[in-house]
Amino acid sequence: MNKTDEVVIQATYPLSGTLTIPIDSNPAFPAILIISGSGKGDRDGNLKKMKINIYKDLADFLTLKGFVTLRYDKRGTSKSGGNFLETGLTDLIDDAVECIKFLRSHPKVDNNKIIILGHSEGALIAPAVFKKISVSGLILLAGAAEPSKELLPRQNELAYAELNRKTGIKGWLIRTFKITEKARKQNSKIINKIIHSDKEVMRLKGVKLNAKWLREIYAYNVCEYLAEVTCPVLAITGEKDIQVPPEHAKLMAEMVKGEAEWHTIPDMNHIFRKYEGQHTMLGLLKEYKTQINQPIDKELLDRLSTWLQGYTK
């Protein structure tokens, strides 16, 4: 059992969040801030057409283990203030810092025992948050250990390679009209325009893009921040994750200065589900939708539980 409170964190814009507190007689508990991945998903990890509840399920599990948890809607999403398209990576880092300050001031939180759990983009920015405000541990799930200007093009190349492998009439059309080459050039042109602009939002090809975020993510190098992390770190990635390289869990653990542990979980994907097949970049959302009702991978929960038990001792 746990107690659930709706809270507002006073950052640059009010951030709406959910605080879970163990039902126990302890005066104060260790706490975990959950920082979500990129995009417009809400604090629970849900999109309009894809309700996975990835962060809600994690929060419920962690609270049962004796931790206060805080998860929140990012700036400009769901019930939080601000404009999502105008929000940059630095803004997301600053907002996470304010969430740590909120936990520090809460009477039910042991402010000497606060951990950040970051998933995907959350794992990327967690070390930068640590540099601004120290915490006593980092859990980096499905993170990366390379500059974003190398990671993001790699993701695009996976999609281009899949296009080139198409067979039948669709494959013939792709190759005949050089669709892959045109897409690569167009994407490169768009990124170049954004990098050399100073606008927060740009309209390109009729679509509004969060230019500030794209510019800052391309300039961001998580390795610089990992090298300055001195607290204990747990890094975990799924073997079936194609959004980030699974081998980067080991690299993250090797880069930090503090005590670190890493795991690659067999058959687990980016949303912490077991997946027997091989994901494709072009069909990723469709494949994730088939797993909405599946539970979070048990081995991931076991690894978290074991590490946290050692941490609380």
C-alpha positions as CSV (number, residue, x, y, z in Angstrom):
1,M,0.0,0.0,0.0
2,N,1.1,3.6,-0.6
3,K,-0.3,7.1,-0.3
4,T,-0.6,9.1,-3.5
5,D,-0.6,12.9,-3.7
6,E,-1.0,15.2,-6.6
7,V,1.6,17.9,-6.3
8,V,2.8,21.0,-8.1
9,I,6.5,21.8,-8.3
10,Q,7.2,25.5,-8.6
11,A,9.8,25.7,-11.4
12,T,10.0,28.2,-14.2
13,Y,6.5,27.0,-15.0
14,P,4.4,25.0,-12.6
15,L,5.1,21.3,-13.0
16,S,2.3,18.8,-12.2
17,G,3.4,15.6,-10.5
18,T,2.5,12.6,-8.5
19,L,4.1,11.8,-5.2
20,T,3.9,8.3,-3.8
21,I,4.7,7.7,-0.1
22,P,4.9,4.3,1.6
23,I,2.3,3.5,4.2
24,D,4.7,3.0,7.2
25,S,5.5,4.4,10.5
26,N,8.9,5.7,9.5
27,P,9.3,9.5,9.9
28,A,11.1,9.8,6.6
29,F,12.0,7.6,3.6
30,P,14.6,7.6,0.8
31,A,13.2,9.0,-2.4
32,I,13.5,8.5,-6.1
33,L,12.9,11.1,-8.8
34,I,11.7,9.5,-12.1
35,I,12.8,11.5,-15.2
36,S,11.0,10.3,-18.3
37,G,12.1,9.8,-21.9
38,S,11.7,12.2,-24.8
39,G,8.5,13.3,-26.4
40,K,5.1,14.4,-25.2
41,G,4.3,11.4,-22.9
42,D,2.8,12.2,-19.5
43,R,4.2,11.5,-16.1
44,D,2.9,7.9,-16.2
45,G,4.6,7.2,-19.6
46,N,1.5,7.4,-21.7
47,L,0.8,8.9,-25.1
48,K,-2.7,9.6,-26.4
49,K,-2.8,6.4,-28.4
50,M,-0.4,4.3,-26.4
51,K,-1.0,3.8,-22.7
52,I,1.9,1.8,-21.3
53,N,2.0,3.2,-17.7
54,I,5.8,2.5,-17.6
55,Y,6.6,5.2,-15.0
56,K,3.4,4.6,-12.9
57,D,4.2,0.9,-12.7
58,L,7.8,1.6,-11.7
59,A,6.7,4.2,-9.1
60,D,4.3,1.7,-7.5
61,F,7.0,-1.0,-7.4
62,L,9.6,1.3,-5.9
63,T,7.1,2.6,-3.3
64,L,6.4,-1.0,-2.2
65,K,10.2,-1.3,-1.7
66,G,10.1,1.6,0.8
67,F,10.8,4.7,-1.4
68,V,9.0,7.9,-1.9
69,T,8.7,8.5,-5.6
70,L,8.1,11.6,-7.7
71,R,7.1,11.6,-11.3
72,Y,6.0,14.7,-13.2
73,D,4.7,16.0,-16.5
74,K,7.5,17.7,-18.4
75,R,7.3,21.3,-19.2
76,G,4.5,22.0,-21.8
77,T,3.0,18.5,-21.5
78,S,-0.2,17.2,-20.0
79,K,-1.0,19.3,-16.9
80,S,2.3,21.2,-16.6
81,G,2.8,24.8,-17.6
82,G,5.0,26.0,-20.4
83,N,5.2,25.3,-24.1
84,F,6.6,21.9,-25.2
85,L,7.8,23.2,-28.6
86,E,9.7,26.0,-26.9
87,T,11.4,23.8,-24.3
88,G,15.1,23.0,-24.6
89,L,17.2,20.3,-23.1
90,T,18.7,22.8,-20.6
91,D,15.1,23.6,-19.5
92,L,14.4,20.0,-18.8
93,I,17.6,19.8,-16.8
94,D,16.7,22.9,-14.8
95,D,13.2,21.5,-14.1
96,A,14.6,18.2,-12.8
97,V,16.8,20.2,-10.4
98,E,13.7,21.9,-9.1
99,C,12.1,18.5,-8.6
100,I,15.1,17.4,-6.5
101,K,14.7,20.6,-4.4
102,F,11.0,19.8,-3.9
103,L,11.9,16.3,-2.6
104,R,14.6,17.7,-0.3
105,S,12.0,20.0,1.3
106,H,9.4,17.3,1.8
107,P,8.9,16.2,5.4
108,K,8.5,12.6,4.4
109,V,11.8,12.5,2.5
110,D,15.3,11.7,4.0
111,N,17.1,14.5,2.0
112,N,20.4,12.6,2.4
113,K,19.0,9.7,0.4
114,I,17.6,10.9,-2.9
115,I,18.2,9.0,-6.2
116,I,17.5,9.9,-9.8
117,L,16.0,7.2,-12.0
118,G,16.3,8.3,-15.6
119,H,14.9,6.5,-18.6
120,S,16.1,7.1,-22.2
121,E,16.4,10.9,-22.4
122,G,16.0,10.9,-18.7
123,A,19.1,8.8,-18.4
124,L,20.9,11.2,-20.7
125,I,20.2,14.3,-18.6
126,A,20.5,12.7,-15.1
127,P,24.3,13.2,-15.0
128,A,23.8,16.8,-15.9
129,V,21.3,17.2,-13.2
130,F,23.7,15.6,-10.7
131,K,26.3,18.3,-11.7
132,K,23.9,21.0,-10.7
133,I,22.5,19.4,-7.5
134,S,24.1,16.4,-5.9
135,V,22.1,13.3,-5.2
136,S,23.1,10.0,-3.6
137,G,22.6,7.7,-6.5
138,L,21.7,7.4,-10.2
139,I,19.8,4.7,-12.0
140,L,20.3,5.0,-15.7
141,L,17.9,2.9,-17.8
142,A,18.2,2.6,-21.6
143,G,20.8,5.4,-21.6
144,A,23.6,6.2,-24.0
145,A,27.3,6.8,-23.5
146,E,28.2,8.9,-26.6
147,P,27.6,12.4,-27.9
148,S,24.1,12.9,-29.1
149,K,25.4,14.1,-32.5
150,E,26.6,10.6,-33.0
151,L,23.7,8.7,-31.4
152,L,20.8,10.4,-33.3
153,P,22.2,10.0,-36.8
154,R,22.9,6.3,-36.0
155,Q,19.1,5.9,-35.2
156,N,18.3,7.5,-38.5
157,E,20.7,5.2,-40.4
158,L,19.0,2.1,-38.9
159,A,15.7,3.4,-40.5
160,Y,17.4,4.1,-43.8
161,A,19.0,0.6,-43.9
162,E,15.5,-0.9,-43.3
163,L,14.1,1.1,-46.2
164,N,16.9,-0.2,-48.4
165,R,16.1,-3.8,-47.4
166,K,12.4,-3.6,-48.5
167,T,11.5,-6.2,-51.1
168,G,8.8,-6.4,-53.8
169,I,7.2,-3.4,-55.5
170,K,7.8,-1.2,-52.4
171,G,11.5,-2.0,-52.4
172,W,11.8,-1.4,-56.2
173,L,10.1,2.0,-55.8
174,I,12.4,3.0,-52.9
175,R,15.5,2.1,-54.9
176,T,14.3,3.5,-58.3
177,F,13.3,6.9,-56.9
178,K,16.2,7.0,-54.5
179,I,13.9,7.7,-51.6
180,T,16.5,6.8,-48.9
181,E,19.1,9.1,-50.3
182,K,16.6,11.9,-50.6
183,A,15.3,11.4,-47.1
184,R,18.9,11.4,-45.7
185,K,19.7,14.7,-47.6
186,Q,16.5,16.4,-46.5
187,N,17.0,15.4,-42.9
188,S,20.6,16.6,-43.0
189,K,19.5,19.9,-44.5
190,I,16.8,20.4,-41.8
191,I,19.2,19.7,-38.9
192,N,21.8,22.0,-40.4
193,K,19.2,24.8,-40.6
194,I,18.2,24.3,-37.0
195,I,21.8,24.1,-35.7
196,H,22.6,27.5,-37.3
197,S,19.5,29.2,-36.1
198,D,18.7,30.8,-32.7
199,K,14.9,30.3,-32.9
200,E,13.1,28.3,-30.2
201,V,10.5,27.0,-32.8
202,M,10.9,26.6,-36.5
203,R,8.4,25.7,-39.2
204,L,10.0,23.5,-41.9
205,K,8.1,21.6,-44.6
206,G,4.9,22.9,-43.0
207,V,5.7,21.3,-39.6
208,K,6.5,23.1,-36.4
209,L,9.7,21.7,-34.9
210,N,11.2,22.2,-31.3
211,A,14.3,23.8,-32.7
212,K,15.8,24.8,-29.3
213,W,15.6,21.2,-28.1
214,L,17.1,19.8,-31.3
215,R,19.9,22.3,-31.3
216,E,20.7,21.6,-27.6
217,I,20.5,17.8,-27.9
218,Y,22.9,17.8,-30.9
219,A,25.3,19.9,-28.8
220,Y,25.0,17.7,-25.7
221,N,27.7,15.2,-24.8
222,V,26.6,13.0,-21.9
223,C,30.1,11.6,-21.6
224,E,31.4,14.9,-20.2
225,Y,28.8,14.7,-17.4
226,L,29.2,11.0,-16.7
227,A,32.9,11.6,-16.1
228,E,32.0,13.9,-13.2
229,V,29.5,11.6,-11.5
230,T,30.8,10.5,-8.0
231,C,27.7,8.8,-6.5
232,P,26.8,5.1,-6.9
233,V,25.4,4.3,-10.3
234,L,23.2,1.4,-11.7
235,A,23.1,1.2,-15.5
236,I,20.7,-1.2,-17.2
237,T,19.7,-1.6,-20.9
238,G,17.8,-4.4,-22.6
239,E,19.4,-6.7,-25.1
240,K,16.6,-6.0,-27.6
241,D,16.8,-2.2,-27.3
242,I,17.4,-0.7,-30.8
243,Q,16.9,2.9,-29.7
244,V,20.2,2.9,-27.8
245,P,23.1,0.5,-28.0
246,P,22.8,-2.2,-25.3
247,E,26.5,-2.2,-24.8
248,H,26.4,1.4,-23.6
249,A,25.2,0.2,-20.1
250,K,28.8,-1.1,-19.5
251,L,30.3,2.1,-21.0
252,M,28.3,4.3,-18.7
253,A,29.4,2.3,-15.7
254,E,33.0,2.6,-16.8
255,M,32.9,6.3,-17.3
256,V,31.6,7.4,-13.9
257,K,34.0,8.0,-10.9
258,G,31.7,6.5,-8.3
259,E,30.9,2.9,-7.6
260,A,29.0,1.4,-10.6
261,E,27.1,-1.7,-11.6
262,W,25.7,-2.5,-15.0
263,H,23.5,-5.2,-16.6
264,T,22.2,-6.0,-20.1
265,I,18.9,-7.9,-19.7
266,P,18.2,-10.7,-22.2
267,D,15.3,-10.1,-24.6
268,M,14.2,-6.8,-22.9
269,N,13.4,-3.8,-25.1
270,H,13.4,0.0,-24.7
271,I,10.0,0.0,-22.8
272,F,11.1,-2.8,-20.4
273,R,9.2,-5.6,-22.0
274,K,10.3,-9.0,-23.1
275,Y,10.3,-9.2,-26.9
276,E,11.1,-12.4,-28.7
277,G,11.3,-11.0,-32.2
278,Q,13.6,-8.3,-33.7
279,H,12.3,-4.7,-33.5
280,T,12.5,-2.5,-36.5
281,M,12.9,1.3,-36.4
282,L,10.2,1.8,-39.0
283,G,7.7,-0.3,-37.1
284,L,8.7,0.5,-33.6
285,L,5.5,2.2,-32.3
286,K,3.3,-0.5,-33.9
287,E,5.4,-3.2,-32.2
288,Y,5.3,-1.4,-28.8
289,K,1.5,-1.2,-29.0
290,T,1.3,-5.0,-29.1
291,Q,3.0,-5.0,-25.6
292,I,0.8,-2.5,-23.8
293,N,-0.7,-5.1,-21.5
294,Q,2.5,-6.9,-20.8
295,P,4.2,-6.4,-17.4
296,I,7.6,-4.8,-16.8
297,D,10.4,-7.3,-17.2
298,K,10.8,-9.2,-13.9
299,E,14.6,-9.3,-14.2
300,L,14.7,-5.5,-14.4
301,L,12.6,-5.2,-11.2
302,D,14.8,-7.8,-9.5
303,R,18.0,-5.9,-10.4
304,L,16.5,-2.7,-9.1
305,S,15.3,-4.3,-5.9
306,T,18.7,-5.9,-5.2
307,W,20.7,-2.7,-5.9
308,L,18.3,-0.6,-3.8
309,Q,18.5,-3.0,-0.9
310,G,22.2,-2.6,-0.9
311,Y,21.8,1.2,-1.2
312,T,19.5,1.5,1.8
313,K,21.9,-0.5,4.0
